[in-house]
């Protein structure tokens, strides 16, 4: 299910969002919430703009790498996850020291090892547990979600650490 960046706005807030942001900014806001491909028509509806305005902004966002476009009929657009991951890596490398990133990496590695030991498998996708108790189901879901987040964060923090070390000339 896709989110509309103006969801939760009352009428006045949505109007203010539409008035205070350019078409490009509103389309960008919409694209950042996409988790599955949508048409330019859908983006235009969510961004409160014309379809032509949405297509122009989407074209620029594709050129910038923020969005991707499929060439189906109709063409669809979605958020480019690798772009947002790259931005996060760059921000972490800029805002944190290599020592801080190493410390965070160690914390993540330690927690992942705990989860591997607890479930006796190398990854969350290999967990075959089928709890029947409501609380156990939620606990398992929470653990698997945390584990997948840790795996993503490990990848991002490792890249940020490499980036921070390359900037400072520190050893890898």
Secondary structure as UniProt FT lines:
FT   TURN            5..8
FT   HELIX           11..20
FT   HELIX           23..33
FT   STRAND          38..39
FT   HELIX           40..47
FT   HELIX           51..64
FT   STRAND          67..70
FT   STRAND          76..79
FT   HELIX           81..95
FT   HELIX           98..119
FT   HELIX           124..126
FT   HELIX           134..168
//
